[in-house]
Amino acid sequence: MTTISLDTAKERILEMYQKVDPNSQYYGCLLNWYGKGVWNYGIGISDNLVFDTAYLKIFDRANLEVQLVPNVQNFSPAETIDRLGTAILCFQSWDYGLLGWNGEHFARLVATDKAISYQVKELPFPIPQLNHDGWHPQASKFLTEYRESHSDWFAEILYSWSA
């Protein structure tokens, strides 16, 4: 996963809110697509745009077979988008680790409140066992605490953007 500056995180959140389409079937949904030998994950923001949780940016899905991940959403689409905005701020400086903190952990945390990578969980012994069986042990707690202590985060971003 890419680390980004706080200013870049704020810019990407504003871009996301400018491009969301609440009428899209993909809006606020956990999505995945296969590429470069692994499953990739993100959150839908419109029919054509996905927020990629590995690269922390929006991309056009036109040339990819992006799929809805069924039966996993714990939040409404609007709540998922708000959680994504908060998570971008909370985790913008976390280092990517294929086994410990990856795009699947991030996307599933946003959509389900469970920071798990099934790709890590399904690897051969002993890899999952050495990596919390695919779970990130602290991400959910960090996000919850961040959301509680930064409840006015969006107003802060709008203010800094307009200043």
N, C-alpha and C positions, 0 to 999 in steps of 0.2 A: 504494500500500500504506500502511496506517495505521502510524504509529509509536506505540508504547505504552511505558509505564514498566516498569521491571524488576519491580515488585510486580504489575502487571497481567499481565505475561508469566508470572510464576509462578502466579498465580491461574488463568490460562487453561490452563496445562499441567496443573495439578491437576484442573481441570474435565474436561479431555480424558481423563485417565487414569481418572477416576471414571465416565465415560460410554462408554468403549470396549467393543465387543462382539467378541471374537476369533472368534465364530461367524458373524459377518456376512460376506456375500459382498463387501462394500465395505471391510472392515477393512484399513487400511494400504494402500489402493489409490489410485492417481492417478485423479482424477475431473475431468470438465469439464461445463459447462452454458453455454447461450447466454443472454445477457441484456444489456440496455442497449447493443446493437450490437457486442458483443465476446464472445469465449469467455472464460469464467472458470474458474479451477482451484482445486482443493483436495485434501485427503486424507480418505478415508472413515474414520469411526471407529465407525459402526454402520449398520444398514439405513436409518435415517432421519436420521442426523447426519453433517455434513461439517465439517471444519475448513477454513474459507475462508482461503486464503493471501494474499489481498489485504487483507482486513480483520482478519486475525489473530484470528478468533473462530469459535466453533461456531455453525452454523445448522441448522434443520430443513429438509430438502430436500423436504418433502411437496408443495409446489406447483411444483416444478421437474422438468424432465426431465434428471436427472443421469445421465451415462454413464461407464462405465469406459473409461479410455484404454488401448487394447489394446497388448500386446507391448512394454511399456517398463520394467516394474519390474525393477530391479537388486538389490533387497533383499527379504527376507521381509517379510510384513506387520508383524510385531513390530519388526523392525529399522527399517522405515519410520516407524512410530509413534515409536520412540526418536529417530530422526533428526529427526523433526518437533519433538519436545520440545526437543532441542538447538538446532535452527535458530530456534525462536521466541526463545530466549534470545540466540543469536548475532546475529540480525538485527532484534531488537525496536526498535532505534533507527534503522535504515536508512530513508532517505526513499524514498517511492514515486516512480518515474519510469516513465511508460508505456513509454518506449522502452528505458530502461537497467536498471531493476529493478522488475519487476511481479509480480503473483501467479502468472503462469505460470512465470517464472524460478524463483521460490521453490518452487512445488510440484514442478516437474521436478527441481530440485536435490535435494529431499528424497527423491523416489522413484527417481531415476536417477543422481544425482551429476553431472548436467549442467545447468548454469544457462542454459537456452536458452528463448527465446520465439519459437516458430514464427510467431506473429502478427506480430512485428517483422521476422523474417527474410523474410516473404513480402510486406512492404510494397514499394511502387515505389521504384526507384532515385531518389535516393541514400540514402534513409533507412536501410536495413539497413547499408550500407557505412559510414555515419557512426556506427553503433551496434554495432560489433563483429559485424556480420552476425547480430544477434539474441542473441549470447552475452553473458553477464556475465563478463568476463575474470578476476575475482578471487574470486567467491563460493564456488566449490568449495574453493579453497585456504583461505579464511577459515573455512569450516565445518569442514574437516578439522583445522585448527590449533586451533580452538575445542574440538572434540570431544576432541582429545588433551590439551589443557591443563585441561579441565573434566570429566574422566571421572567424577567423583563429583557431577555437577550435580543429579541427581535426589535423592540423599541430602540435599544442601544445601537443596533446596526443601522436602522433607518435614520437615526439622528446623526451618526457618524458619516453616513453616506450623503445626507443633505447638507452637512456643514461645509 
